[in-house]
């Protein structure tokens, strides 16, 4: 049985962050050995700001993310050979296709950007969030001035699975 709610109780006020009060931080994510979909969902969480207590779905309160080692991201199963990616050049007859594995070899930055975009809102707010995503093929990036901090987005279960019984990496 649910207790009756008193009508004299004061309503709870919803917290509304002021646009100028949002503190943005930058995170560096090393994609080496991470599964593409899990990486994309965790990066999208950082970009949206869902990890912050002041998260509001209609405001941009997220952080910036720098993804390094994009070429070393993992695909599970047979996605590299079977999953096809399509795009159009804008010219007549310009429909192009490639497998996800081919695209990962030639343009890994695009693969990660498209995966993250799939997990963001398809609105002007989502496009604004996506502008704070910087993806680089290698381990170097030119964003030292933002003072980024390393973000460990690896799954604890996969970290345990990757270690041997004596605690060393396999």
DSSP file (Angstrom, degrees, kcal/mol; ACC not computed):
  #  RESIDUE AA STRUCTURE BP1 BP2  ACC     N-H-->O    O-->H-N    N-H-->O    O-->H-N    TCO  KAPPA ALPHA  PHI   PSI    X-CA   Y-CA   Z-CA
    1    1 A X              0   0    0      0, 0.0     2,-0.4     0, 0.0     0, 0.0   0.000 360.0 360.0 360.0 133.1    0.0    0.0    0.0
    2    2 A X        -     0   0    0      1,-0.1     3,-0.1     3,-0.0     2,-0.0  -0.719 360.0-118.5 -88.0 130.6    1.3    3.4   -1.0
    3    3 A X        -     0   0    0     -2,-0.4     2,-0.1     1,-0.1    -1,-0.1  -0.367  34.1-101.8 -68.2 148.7    1.2    6.1    1.7
    4    4 A X        -     0   0    0      1,-0.1     2,-0.4    -2,-0.0    -1,-0.1  -0.448  33.4-125.3 -70.4 142.0   -0.9    9.1    1.0
    5    5 A X        -     0   0    0     -2,-0.1     2,-0.2    -3,-0.1    -1,-0.1  -0.752  22.3-121.7 -91.6 131.3    1.0   12.3   -0.1
    6    6 A X    >   -     0   0    0     -2,-0.4     3,-1.0     1,-0.1    -1,-0.0  -0.527   9.1-146.0 -72.4 134.7    0.4   15.4    1.9
    7    7 A X  T 3  S+     0   0    0     -2,-0.2    -1,-0.1     1,-0.2    -2,-0.0   0.676  96.8  62.7 -74.0 -16.6   -0.9   18.3   -0.2
    8    8 A X  T 3  S+     0   0    0      2,-0.1    -1,-0.2     0, 0.0     2,-0.1   0.523  76.1 114.3 -87.0  -4.0    0.9   20.7    2.0
    9    9 A X  S <  S-     0   0    0     -3,-1.0     2,-0.2     1,-0.1    -4,-0.0  -0.439  74.4-113.1 -68.6 138.9    4.3   19.3    1.1
   10   10 A X        -     0   0    0     -2,-0.1    -1,-0.1     1,-0.1    -2,-0.1  -0.478  33.6-110.0 -72.1 139.8    6.5   21.8   -0.8
   11   11 A X        -     0   0    0     -2,-0.2     2,-0.4     1,-0.1    -1,-0.1  -0.378  32.0-109.8 -69.5 150.0    7.2   20.8   -4.4
   12   12 A X        -     0   0    0     -2,-0.1     2,-0.3     1,-0.0    -1,-0.1  -0.670  31.5-130.4 -81.1 129.6   10.8   19.7   -5.3
   13   13 A X        -     0   0    0     -2,-0.4     2,-0.4     1,-0.0    -1,-0.0  -0.624  16.5-126.7 -82.4 137.4   12.5   22.3   -7.4
   14   14 A X        -     0   0    0     -2,-0.3     2,-0.3     1,-0.0    -1,-0.0  -0.697  24.7-119.5 -83.6 131.5   14.3   21.0  -10.5
   15   15 A X        -     0   0    0     -2,-0.4     2,-0.5     1,-0.0    -1,-0.0  -0.561  28.4-169.6 -72.9 130.9   17.9   22.0  -10.8
   16   16 A X        -     0   0    0     -2,-0.3     2,-0.1    40,-0.0    40,-0.0  -0.938  14.9-141.2-123.3 105.4   18.5   24.1  -13.9
   17   17 A X        -     0   0    0     -2,-0.5     2,-0.2    37,-0.3     5,-0.1  -0.432  19.3-122.6 -68.3 137.7   22.2   24.7  -14.7
   18   18 A X    >   -     0   0    0     -2,-0.1     3,-1.5     1,-0.1     4,-0.4  -0.567  20.3-121.2 -75.1 142.3   23.0   28.2  -16.0
   19   19 A X  G >  S+     0   0    0      1,-0.3     3,-0.6    -2,-0.2    -1,-0.1   0.822 112.2  48.9 -56.7 -32.9   24.8   28.1  -19.4
   20   20 A X  G 3  S+     0   0    0      1,-0.2    -1,-0.3     3,-0.0    -3,-0.0   0.625 101.2  64.6 -81.5 -13.0   27.8   30.0  -18.1
   21   21 A X  G <  S+     0   0    0     -3,-1.5     2,-0.4     2,-0.1    -1,-0.2   0.491  71.9 113.5 -90.4  -2.2   28.2   27.7  -15.0
   22   22 A X    <   -     0   0    0     -3,-0.6     2,-0.7    -4,-0.4    40,-0.1  -0.569  56.2-151.4 -74.9 123.8   29.0   24.6  -17.0
   23   23 A X        -     0   0    0     -2,-0.4     2,-0.5    38,-0.1    -2,-0.1  -0.863  11.5-158.2 -97.2 117.2   32.6   23.4  -16.4
   24   24 A X        -     0   0    0     -2,-0.7     2,-0.3    39,-0.1    39,-0.1  -0.824  10.4-175.9-100.5 132.3   34.0   21.6  -19.4
   25   25 A X        -     0   0    0     -2,-0.5    39,-2.5    39,-0.0     2,-0.4  -0.802  20.3-127.5-117.7 163.4   36.9   19.2  -19.1
   26   26 A X  E     -a   64   0A   0    120,-0.3   123,-2.2   121,-0.3     2,-0.4  -0.935  20.0-163.4-115.4 137.6   38.8   17.3  -21.8
   27   27 A X  E     -ab  65 149A   0     37,-2.2    39,-3.1    -2,-0.4     2,-0.5  -0.943  10.4-146.9-121.2 139.8   39.4   13.6  -21.7
   28   28 A X  E     -ab  66 150A   0    121,-2.5   123,-3.0    -2,-0.4     2,-0.5  -0.931  16.3-166.5-104.6 127.4   41.9   11.5  -23.7
   29   29 A X  E     -a   67   0A   0     37,-3.2    39,-2.6    -2,-0.5     2,-0.7  -0.965  13.0-146.8-117.6 124.7   40.6    8.0  -24.5
   30   30 A X  E     -a   68   0A   0     -2,-0.5    39,-0.2   121,-0.4   123,-0.2  -0.819  11.0-169.9 -90.6 114.3   43.1    5.3  -25.8
   31   31 A X    >   +     0   0    0     37,-2.6     3,-1.9    -2,-0.7    43,-0.3   0.431  38.5 132.3 -85.9   0.9   41.1    3.1  -28.2
   32   32 A X  T 3  S-     0   0    0      1,-0.3    41,-0.2    36,-0.2     3,-0.1  -0.356  85.0  -5.7 -61.2 120.0   43.7    0.5  -28.5
   33   33 A X  T 3  S+     0   0    0     39,-2.5    -1,-0.3     1,-0.3     2,-0.2   0.413 100.7 131.4  79.3  -1.7   42.1   -2.9  -28.1
   34   34 A X    <   -     0   0    0     -3,-1.9    40,-3.4    38,-0.1     2,-0.3  -0.576  64.3-109.7 -85.0 148.7   38.7   -1.6  -27.2
   35   35 A X  B  >  -d   74   0B   0     -2,-0.2     4,-2.5    38,-0.2     5,-0.2  -0.593  27.1-127.4 -76.1 135.8   35.5   -2.8  -28.9
   36   36 A X  H  > S+     0   0    0     38,-2.3     4,-2.5    -2,-0.3     5,-0.2   0.881 102.9  46.1 -55.0 -50.1   34.1   -0.2  -31.3
   37   37 A X  H  > S+     0   0    0      1,-0.2     4,-2.1     2,-0.2    -1,-0.2   0.892 114.4  46.7 -65.7 -40.5   30.5   -0.1  -30.0
   38   38 A X  H  > S+     0   0    0      2,-0.2     4,-1.9     1,-0.2    -1,-0.2   0.893 113.0  50.1 -68.7 -39.1   31.5    0.0  -26.3
   39   39 A X  H  X S+     0   0    0     -4,-2.5     4,-2.3     1,-0.2    -2,-0.2   0.937 111.1  49.6 -61.0 -46.6   34.0    2.7  -27.0
   40   40 A X  H  X S+     0   0    0     -4,-2.5     4,-2.4    -5,-0.2    -2,-0.2   0.884 110.0  49.5 -63.1 -40.9   31.4    4.7  -28.9
   41   41 A X  H  X S+     0   0    0     -4,-2.1     4,-1.6     2,-0.2    -1,-0.2   0.885 113.1  46.3 -68.7 -36.8   28.7    4.5  -26.2
   42   42 A X  H  X S+     0   0    0     -4,-1.9     4,-1.6     2,-0.2    -2,-0.2   0.866 113.0  49.3 -73.6 -35.2   31.1    5.5  -23.4
   43   43 A X  H  X S+     0   0    0     -4,-2.3     4,-2.5     2,-0.2    -2,-0.2   0.900 109.3  53.0 -67.2 -40.3   32.5    8.4  -25.5
   44   44 A X  H  X S+     0   0    0     -4,-2.4     4,-2.3     1,-0.2     6,-0.2   0.862 105.6  54.9 -62.8 -35.8   28.9    9.5  -26.2
   45   45 A X  H  X>S+     0   0    0     -4,-1.6     4,-1.6     2,-0.2     5,-1.6   0.909 110.1  45.8 -62.9 -42.6   28.2    9.5  -22.5
   46   46 A X  H  <5S+     0   0    0     -4,-1.6    17,-2.4     2,-0.2    -2,-0.2   0.904 112.4  50.6 -67.0 -41.2   31.1   11.9  -21.9
   47   47 A X  H  <5S+     0   0    0     -4,-2.5    15,-0.4    15,-0.2    -2,-0.2   0.879 113.5  45.1 -65.5 -37.5   30.1   14.2  -24.8
   48   48 A X  H  <5S-     0   0    0     -4,-2.3    13,-0.8    -5,-0.2    14,-0.2   0.788 108.1-124.6 -76.3 -27.5   26.5   14.4  -23.5
   49   49 A X  T ><5 +     0   0    0     -4,-1.6     3,-1.8    -5,-0.2    -3,-0.2   0.670  62.7 142.0  92.0  18.1   27.5   15.0  -19.9
   50   50 A X  T 3 < +     0   0    0     -5,-1.6    -4,-0.1     1,-0.3     5,-0.1   0.625  65.9  64.8 -70.2 -11.5   25.5   12.1  -18.5
   51   51 A X  T 3  S+     0   0    0     -6,-0.6     2,-0.3    -5,-0.1    -1,-0.3   0.488  89.6  85.5 -86.3  -3.3   28.4   11.4  -16.1
   52   52 A X  S X  S-     0   0    0     -3,-1.8     3,-1.3     1,-0.1     9,-0.0  -0.727  78.5-133.2-100.8 147.5   27.8   14.8  -14.4
   53   53 A X  T 3  S+     0   0    0     -2,-0.3    -1,-0.1     1,-0.3    -3,-0.0   0.760 106.3  58.5 -67.9 -22.7   25.3   15.5  -11.6
   54   54 A X  T 3  S+     0   0    0      7,-0.1   -37,-0.3    -5,-0.1    -1,-0.3   0.187  76.6 145.8 -92.5  18.6   24.1   18.6  -13.4
   55   55 A X    <   +     0   0    0     -3,-1.3     2,-0.4    -6,-0.1    -6,-0.1  -0.287  22.5 179.4 -58.3 135.2   23.1   16.7  -16.5
   56   56 A X    >   -     0   0    0      3,-0.3     3,-1.9     1,-0.1     5,-0.2  -0.980  26.4-141.4-138.1 125.0   20.1   18.1  -18.3
   57   57 A X  T 3  S+     0   0    0     -2,-0.4    -1,-0.1     1,-0.3    -2,-0.0   0.732 100.2  49.7 -64.5 -21.8   18.9   16.4  -21.5
   58   58 A X  T 3  S+     0   0    0      2,-0.0     2,-0.3    -3,-0.0    -1,-0.3   0.371 105.7  66.3 -98.2   6.1   17.9   19.7  -23.2
   59   59 A X  S <  S-     0   0    0     -3,-1.9     2,-1.0   -11,-0.1    -3,-0.3  -0.897  81.6-119.6-125.5 155.5   21.3   21.4  -22.5
   60   60 A X        +     0   0    0     -2,-0.3   -11,-0.1     1,-0.2   -12,-0.1  -0.804  51.1 144.2 -93.8  98.4   24.8   20.8  -23.7
   61   61 A X        +     0   0    0     -2,-1.0    -1,-0.2   -13,-0.8   -12,-0.1   0.203  35.0 122.2-116.3  12.3   26.7   20.2  -20.4
   62   62 A X        -     0   0    0    -15,-0.4   -15,-0.2   -14,-0.2     2,-0.2  -0.095  55.5-119.4 -78.6 173.9   29.2   17.6  -21.8
   63   63 A X        -     0   0    0    -17,-2.4     2,-0.3   -39,-0.1   -37,-0.2  -0.491  28.9 -98.8-102.7 172.6   32.9   17.4  -21.9
   64   64 A X  E     -a   26   0A   0    -39,-2.5   -37,-2.2    -2,-0.2     2,-0.4  -0.713  33.8-156.2 -92.7 147.9   35.4   17.2  -24.8
   65   65 A X  E     -ac  27 133A   0     67,-2.2    69,-2.6    -2,-0.3     2,-0.5  -0.990  10.0-165.4-131.3 132.8   36.9   13.9  -25.8
   66   66 A X  E     -ac  28 134A   0    -39,-3.1   -37,-3.2    -2,-0.4     2,-0.6  -0.976  11.6-160.7-114.7 118.2   40.1   13.1  -27.7
   67   67 A X  E     -ac  29 135A   0     67,-3.2    69,-2.7    -2,-0.5     2,-0.3  -0.887  10.7-173.5-103.1 123.6   40.3    9.5  -29.0
   68   68 A X  E     +a   30   0A   0    -39,-2.6   -37,-2.6    -2,-0.6    71,-0.2  -0.754  61.7  30.8-112.6 163.1   43.8    8.3  -29.8
   69   69 A X    >   +     0   0    0     69,-3.0     3,-1.5    -2,-0.3    68,-0.2   0.885  65.6 161.3  58.3  43.6   45.0    5.0  -31.5
   70   70 A X  G >   +     0   0    0     66,-2.1     3,-1.3    68,-0.3    67,-0.2   0.795  66.6  63.3 -63.9 -28.7   41.8    4.9  -33.6
   71   71 A X  G 3  S+     0   0    0     66,-1.2    -1,-0.3     1,-0.3    66,-0.1   0.656  97.5  58.2 -71.1 -14.0   43.4    2.5  -36.0
   72   72 A X  G <  S+     0   0    0     -3,-1.5   -39,-2.5    65,-0.3    -1,-0.3   0.164  75.1 126.9-104.1  17.9   43.7   -0.1  -33.2
   73   73 A X    <   -     0   0    0     -3,-1.3     2,-0.3   -41,-0.2   -38,-0.2  -0.437  55.8-125.0 -73.4 152.0   40.1   -0.4  -32.3
   74   74 A X  B     -d   35   0B   0    -40,-3.4   -38,-2.3   -43,-0.3     2,-0.4  -0.730  14.6-157.9-102.8 146.8   38.6   -3.9  -32.3
   75   75 A X        -     0   0    0     -2,-0.3     2,-0.2   -40,-0.2     5,-0.1  -0.976  18.6-139.0-116.7 136.9   35.6   -5.3  -34.1
   76   76 A X    >   -     0   0    0     -2,-0.4     3,-1.4     2,-0.1     4,-0.2  -0.558  61.7  -3.4 -94.1 160.6   33.9   -8.4  -32.7
   77   77 A X  T 3  S-     0   0    0      1,-0.2     3,-0.3    -2,-0.2    -2,-0.1  -0.314 119.1 -40.5  64.7-141.8   32.6  -11.4  -34.7
   78   78 A X  T >> S+     0   0    0      1,-0.2     4,-2.6     2,-0.1     3,-0.8  -0.015  95.5 120.8-110.6  27.9   32.8  -11.1  -38.5
   79   79 A X  H <>  +     0   0    0     -3,-1.4     4,-1.5     1,-0.2    21,-0.6   0.842  67.5  62.7 -61.7 -33.4   31.8   -7.5  -38.7
   80   80 A X  H 34 S+     0   0    0     -3,-0.3    21,-1.9     1,-0.2    22,-0.4   0.844 117.2  28.2 -62.5 -32.7   35.0   -6.5  -40.5
   81   81 A X  H <4 S+     0   0    0     -3,-0.8    -2,-0.2    19,-0.1    -1,-0.2   0.778 129.8  35.7 -96.7 -30.8   34.1   -8.8  -43.5
   82   82 A X  H  < S+     0   0    0     -4,-2.6     2,-0.4    17,-0.1    -3,-0.2   0.827  90.8  86.6 -99.3 -34.5   30.3   -8.8  -43.4
   83   83 A X     <  -     0   0    0     -4,-1.5    17,-2.3    -5,-0.3     2,-0.3  -0.549  63.0-155.0 -77.7 126.2   29.1   -5.3  -42.4
   84   84 A X  E     -E   99   0C   0     -2,-0.4     2,-0.4    15,-0.2    15,-0.2  -0.779   4.2-153.6-102.6 144.3   28.8   -2.9  -45.3
   85   85 A X  E     -E   98   0C   0     13,-3.3    13,-1.8    -2,-0.3     2,-0.3  -0.963  12.8-163.8-116.4 131.6   29.0    0.9  -45.1
   86   86 A X  E     +E   97   0C   0     -2,-0.4     2,-0.3    11,-0.2    11,-0.2  -0.883  14.6 162.0-116.8 147.0   27.3    3.0  -47.7
   87   87 A X  E     -E   96   0C   0      9,-1.9     9,-3.5    -2,-0.3     2,-0.4  -0.972  27.5-131.2-153.6 162.8   27.7    6.7  -48.6
   88   88 A X  E     -E   95   0C   0     -2,-0.3     7,-0.2     7,-0.2    -2,-0.0  -0.956   3.4-150.7-122.4 137.5   26.8    8.9  -51.5
   89   89 A X        -     0   0    0      5,-2.0     3,-0.1    -2,-0.4    -1,-0.1   0.695  45.1-113.3 -78.1 -19.5   29.2   11.3  -53.2
   90   90 A X  S    S+     0   0    0      1,-0.5     2,-0.3     4,-0.1     5,-0.1   0.324  85.1 105.0 100.6  -6.8   26.4   13.7  -54.2
   91   91 A X  S >  S-     0   0    0      3,-0.1     3,-1.9     1,-0.1    -1,-0.5  -0.715  87.2 -82.4-102.4 156.8   26.9   13.0  -57.9
   92   92 A X  T 3  S+     0   0    0      1,-0.3    -1,-0.1    -2,-0.3     0, 0.0  -0.350 119.3  10.8 -57.9 132.6   24.6   10.9  -60.1
   93   93 A X  T 3  S+     0   0    0      1,-0.1    -1,-0.3    -2,-0.0     0, 0.0   0.703  91.1 133.8  72.5  19.8   25.5    7.2  -59.7
   94   94 A X    <   +     0   0    0     -3,-1.9    -5,-2.0     2,-0.0     2,-0.5   0.064  17.6 133.7 -95.5  25.5   27.7    8.1  -56.7
   95   95 A X  E     -E   88   0C   0     -7,-0.2     2,-0.3    -6,-0.1    -7,-0.2  -0.655  35.5-172.3 -76.2 122.9   26.6    5.5  -54.3
   96   96 A X  E     -E   87   0C   0     -9,-3.5    -9,-1.9    -2,-0.5     2,-0.3  -0.806   7.9-173.4-115.2 155.9   29.7    3.9  -52.7
   97   97 A X  E     +E   86   0C   0     -2,-0.3     2,-0.3   -11,-0.2   -11,-0.2  -0.992   8.8 165.5-146.6 153.3   30.1    1.0  -50.4
   98   98 A X  E     -E   85   0C   0    -13,-1.8   -13,-3.3    -2,-0.3     2,-0.1  -0.968  39.2-100.6-156.1 159.4   32.9   -0.7  -48.5
   99   99 A X  E  >  -E   84   0C   0     -2,-0.3     4,-2.2   -15,-0.2   -15,-0.2  -0.489  36.0-113.7 -79.5 160.1   33.2   -3.3  -45.7
  100  100 A X  H  > S+     0   0    0    -17,-2.3     4,-2.1   -21,-0.6   -20,-0.2   0.853 117.4  55.0 -63.4 -34.4   33.7   -2.0  -42.2
  101  101 A X  H  > S+     0   0    0    -21,-1.9     4,-1.6   -22,-0.3    -1,-0.2   0.902 108.1  48.0 -64.7 -41.9   37.2   -3.7  -42.2
  102  102 A X  H  > S+     0   0    0    -22,-0.4     4,-2.0     1,-0.2     5,-0.2   0.922 113.3  47.7 -64.0 -43.4   38.2   -1.8  -45.4
  103  103 A X  H  X S+     0   0    0     -4,-2.2     4,-3.2     1,-0.2     8,-0.2   0.855 108.3  55.2 -66.7 -34.5   37.0    1.5  -44.0
  104  104 A X  H  < S+     0   0    0     -4,-2.1     4,-0.4    -5,-0.2    -1,-0.2   0.850 110.2  46.7 -66.9 -33.8   38.8    0.8  -40.7
  105  105 A X  H  < S+     0   0    0     -4,-1.6     3,-0.2     2,-0.2    -2,-0.2   0.886 123.1  32.6 -72.9 -38.8   42.1    0.4  -42.5
  106  106 A X  H  < S+     0   0    0     -4,-2.0    -2,-0.2     1,-0.2    -3,-0.2   0.863 137.5  10.5 -89.2 -37.2   41.7    3.5  -44.7
  107  107 A X     X  +     0   0    0     -4,-3.2     4,-1.4    -5,-0.2     3,-0.5  -0.538  60.4 162.2-145.0  71.8   39.8    5.9  -42.5
  108  108 A X  H  > S+     0   0    0     -4,-0.4     4,-2.0     1,-0.2     5,-0.2   0.791  76.7  63.3 -66.8 -26.0   39.6    4.8  -38.8
  109  109 A X  H  > S+     0   0    0      1,-0.2     4,-2.3     2,-0.2    -1,-0.2   0.913 103.6  48.3 -62.6 -41.2   38.7    8.3  -37.7
  110  110 A X  H  > S+     0   0    0     -3,-0.5     4,-2.7     2,-0.2     5,-0.2   0.879 107.4  55.6 -66.7 -38.5   35.5    8.2  -39.7
  111  111 A X  H  X S+     0   0    0     -4,-1.4     4,-1.9    -8,-0.2    -1,-0.2   0.935 112.6  41.3 -60.8 -46.8   34.5    4.8  -38.3
  112  112 A X  H  X S+     0   0    0     -4,-2.0     4,-2.4     2,-0.2     5,-0.2   0.909 114.3  51.8 -69.6 -41.2   34.7    6.0  -34.7
  113  113 A X  H  X S+     0   0    0     -4,-2.3     4,-2.5     1,-0.2    -2,-0.2   0.916 111.5  47.1 -61.1 -43.5   33.1    9.4  -35.5
  114  114 A X  H  X S+     0   0    0     -4,-2.7     4,-1.6     2,-0.2    -1,-0.2   0.877 111.2  51.7 -66.7 -37.6   30.1    7.7  -37.2
  115  115 A X  H  < S+     0   0    0     -4,-1.9     4,-0.3    -5,-0.2    -2,-0.2   0.904 113.0  44.5 -66.1 -40.2   29.7    5.2  -34.4
  116  116 A X  H >< S+     0   0    0     -4,-2.4     3,-1.7     1,-0.2     4,-0.2   0.902 109.5  55.9 -69.7 -40.6   29.6    8.0  -31.8
  117  117 A X  H >< S+     0   0    0     -4,-2.5     3,-1.3     1,-0.3    -1,-0.2   0.847  99.7  61.7 -60.3 -33.2   27.2   10.0  -33.9
  118  118 A X  T 3< S+     0   0    0     -4,-1.6    -1,-0.3     1,-0.2    -2,-0.2   0.677 105.9  46.8 -65.3 -16.3   24.9    7.0  -34.0
  119  119 A X  T <  S+     0   0    0     -3,-1.7     2,-0.3    -4,-0.3    -1,-0.2   0.293  99.8  80.5-109.9   7.9   24.6    7.3  -30.2
  120  120 A X  S <  S-     0   0    0     -3,-1.3     6,-0.1    -4,-0.2     2,-0.1  -0.743  94.3 -85.1-108.0 160.4   24.0   11.1  -29.9
  121  121 A X        -     0   0    0     -2,-0.3     2,-1.5     1,-0.1    -2,-0.1  -0.396  34.9-128.7 -63.0 140.2   20.8   13.0  -30.5
  122  122 A X  S    S+     0   0    0      4,-0.1     2,-0.2    -4,-0.1    -1,-0.1  -0.399  76.4  94.8 -88.5  59.2   20.1   13.8  -34.1
  123  123 A X  S  > S-     0   0    0     -2,-1.5     4,-2.0     1,-0.0     5,-0.2  -0.736  97.2 -87.3-134.2-179.4   19.5   17.5  -33.5
  124  124 A X  H  > S+     0   0    0     -2,-0.2     4,-1.8     1,-0.2     5,-0.1   0.827 128.3  57.3 -63.5 -29.5   21.5   20.7  -33.5
  125  125 A X  H  > S+     0   0    0      2,-0.2     4,-1.8     1,-0.2    -1,-0.2   0.905 105.9  48.5 -66.3 -41.7   22.4   19.9  -29.9
  126  126 A X  H  > S+     0   0    0      2,-0.2     4,-2.2     1,-0.2    -2,-0.2   0.879 110.0  51.4 -65.7 -38.4   23.9   16.5  -31.0
  127  127 A X  H  X S+     0   0    0     -4,-2.0     4,-1.1     1,-0.2    -1,-0.2   0.871 108.5  52.1 -66.3 -35.7   25.9   18.2  -33.8
  128  128 A X  H  < S+     0   0    0     -4,-1.8     4,-0.4     1,-0.2     3,-0.2   0.886 110.2  48.5 -66.1 -38.6   27.2   20.7  -31.3
  129  129 A X  H >< S+     0   0    0     -4,-1.8     3,-1.6     1,-0.2    -2,-0.2   0.897 106.1  57.3 -66.3 -40.5   28.3   17.8  -29.0
  130  130 A X  H >< S+     0   0    0     -4,-2.2     3,-1.7     1,-0.3    -1,-0.2   0.770  93.5  67.9 -65.0 -25.5   30.0   16.0  -31.9
  131  131 A X  T 3< S+     0   0    0     -4,-1.1    -1,-0.3     1,-0.3    -2,-0.2   0.726  93.6  59.4 -66.1 -20.2   32.2   19.0  -32.6
  132  132 A X  T <  S+     0   0    0     -3,-1.6   -67,-2.2    -4,-0.4     2,-0.6   0.294  85.0  96.9 -91.3  10.1   34.0   18.4  -29.3
  133  133 A X  E <   -c   65   0A   0     -3,-1.7     2,-0.5   -69,-0.2   -67,-0.2  -0.895  52.3-176.5 -99.6 122.9   35.0   14.9  -30.4
  134  134 A X  E     -c   66   0A   0    -69,-2.6   -67,-3.2    -2,-0.6     2,-0.4  -0.984   4.0-169.3-120.8 123.5   38.6   14.8  -31.8
  135  135 A X  E     -c   67   0A   0     -2,-0.5     2,-0.4   -69,-0.2   -67,-0.2  -0.943   3.4-174.5-120.0 133.7   39.7   11.4  -33.3
  136  136 A X        -     0   0    0    -69,-2.7   -66,-2.1    -2,-0.4   -65,-0.2  -0.984  25.0-142.5-131.9 139.4   43.3   10.6  -34.2
  137  137 A X  S    S+     0   0    0     -2,-0.4   -66,-1.2   -68,-0.2   -65,-0.3   0.882  85.4  38.7 -65.6 -41.8   44.8    7.5  -35.9
  138  138 A X  S    S-     0   0    0      2,-0.3   -69,-3.0   -69,-0.2   -68,-0.3  -0.087  98.4 -90.9 -99.3-162.5   48.0    7.4  -33.9
  139  139 A X  S    S+     0   0    0    -71,-0.2     2,-0.3   -70,-0.1   -71,-0.1   0.429  95.8  84.5 -95.4   0.5   49.0    8.1  -30.3
  140  140 A X        +     0   0    0      2,-0.0     2,-0.3     0, 0.0    -2,-0.3  -0.803  50.0 175.9-105.3 146.0   49.8   11.8  -30.7
  141  141 A X        -     0   0    0     -2,-0.3     3,-0.2   -73,-0.1   -73,-0.0  -0.987  32.4-133.0-143.9 152.4   47.3   14.7  -30.6
  142  142 A X  S    S+     0   0    0     -2,-0.3     3,-0.3     1,-0.2    -2,-0.0   0.027  78.9  98.2 -93.9  28.6   47.7   18.5  -30.8
  143  143 A X    > > +     0   0    0      1,-0.2     3,-0.9     2,-0.1     5,-0.5  -0.160  32.5 124.4-111.7  40.0   45.5   19.4  -27.9
  144  144 A X  G > 5 +     0   0    0      1,-0.2     3,-1.7    -3,-0.2    -1,-0.2   0.820  67.6  66.9 -65.1 -31.0   48.0   19.8  -25.0
  145  145 A X  G 3 5S+     0   0    0     -3,-0.3    -1,-0.2     1,-0.3    -2,-0.1   0.750  92.4  60.0 -65.6 -23.9   46.6   23.4  -24.3
  146  146 A X  G < 5S-     0   0    0     -3,-0.9  -120,-0.3  -121,-0.0    -1,-0.3   0.531 103.3-133.4 -80.1  -4.7   43.3   21.9  -23.2
  147  147 A X  T < 5 -     0   0    0     -3,-1.7  -121,-0.3    -4,-0.2    -3,-0.1   0.954  31.5-162.8  51.5  59.0   45.1   20.0  -20.4
  148  148 A X      < -     0   0    0     -5,-0.5     2,-0.4  -123,-0.1  -121,-0.2  -0.357   6.8-144.4 -72.8 152.7   43.3   16.7  -21.1
  149  149 A X  E     -b   27   0A   0   -123,-2.2  -121,-2.5    -2,-0.1     2,-0.2  -0.907  25.4-102.1-115.9 146.5   43.3   13.9  -18.6
  150  150 A X  E     -b   28   0A   0     -2,-0.4     2,-0.5  -123,-0.2  -121,-0.2  -0.461  33.0-156.4 -68.2 132.1   43.4   10.2  -19.4
  151  151 A X        -     0   0    0   -123,-3.0     2,-1.0    -2,-0.2  -121,-0.4  -0.956   6.6-147.7-111.5 123.1   40.0    8.6  -19.1
  152  152 A X        +     0   0    0     -2,-0.5  -123,-0.1     1,-0.1    -2,-0.0  -0.787  28.4 163.3 -92.2 100.8   39.9    4.8  -18.5
  153  153 A X        +     0   0    0     -2,-1.0    -1,-0.1  -123,-0.2  -111,-0.1   0.281  29.8 127.5-100.4   9.2   36.8    3.6  -20.3
  154  154 A X        -     0   0    0      1,-0.1     2,-0.3     2,-0.1    -2,-0.0  -0.381  66.5-110.4 -69.6 145.4   37.8    0.0  -20.3
  155  155 A X     >  -     0   0    0      1,-0.1     4,-1.9    -2,-0.1     5,-0.2  -0.550  16.9-136.1 -74.1 135.5   35.3   -2.5  -18.9
  156  156 A X  H  > S+     0   0    0     -2,-0.3     4,-2.0     1,-0.2     5,-0.2   0.869 104.6  55.6 -62.2 -35.3   36.5   -4.1  -15.7
  157  157 A X  H  > S+     0   0    0      1,-0.2     4,-2.2     2,-0.2    -1,-0.2   0.906 107.6  47.4 -65.2 -40.8   35.4   -7.5  -16.9
  158  158 A X  H  > S+     0   0    0      2,-0.2     4,-2.1     1,-0.2    -1,-0.2   0.840 109.0  55.3 -70.4 -30.8   37.5   -7.3  -20.0
  159  159 A X  H  X S+     0   0    0     -4,-1.9     4,-0.6     2,-0.2    -1,-0.2   0.899 110.8  44.8 -66.1 -39.5   40.5   -6.1  -17.9
  160  160 A X  H >< S+     0   0    0     -4,-2.0     3,-0.7     1,-0.2    -2,-0.2   0.891 112.8  51.5 -69.1 -39.3   40.1   -9.2  -15.8
  161  161 A X  H 3< S+     0   0    0     -4,-2.2    -2,-0.2     1,-0.2    -1,-0.2   0.844 107.4  53.2 -66.6 -34.5   39.7  -11.4  -18.9
  162  162 A X  H 3< S+     0   0    0     -4,-2.1     8,-2.1    -5,-0.1     2,-0.3   0.641  98.9  79.1 -76.7 -14.2   42.9   -9.9  -20.4
  163  163 A X  B << S-F  169   0D   0     -3,-0.7     6,-0.2    -4,-0.6     5,-0.0  -0.687  78.5-127.8 -95.9 148.9   45.0  -10.7  -17.4
  164  164 A X    >   -     0   0    0      4,-3.2     3,-1.5    -2,-0.3    -1,-0.1  -0.151  39.1 -88.9 -79.7-176.3   46.3  -14.1  -16.6
  165  165 A X  T 3  S+     0   0    0      1,-0.3    -1,-0.1     2,-0.1    -2,-0.0   0.749 128.2  54.2 -69.2 -23.2   45.8  -15.9  -13.2
  166  166 A X  T 3  S-     0   0    0      2,-0.1    -1,-0.3     3,-0.0     3,-0.1   0.373 120.8-106.1 -92.5   6.2   49.0  -14.3  -11.8
  167  167 A X  S <  S+     0   0    0     -3,-1.5     2,-0.2     1,-0.3    -2,-0.1   0.487  78.7 127.8  88.2   2.6   47.8  -10.8  -12.7
  168  168 A X        -     0   0    0      1,-0.1    -4,-3.2     2,-0.0    -1,-0.3  -0.626  67.6 -98.5 -92.0 154.3   50.1  -10.2  -15.7
  169  169 A X  B      F  163   0D   0     -6,-0.2    -6,-0.2    -2,-0.2    -1,-0.1  -0.414 360.0 360.0 -67.3 142.7   48.8   -9.1  -19.1
  170  170 A X              0   0    0     -8,-2.1    -1,-0.1    -2,-0.1    -7,-0.1   0.411 360.0 360.0-104.4 360.0   48.4  -11.9  -21.6
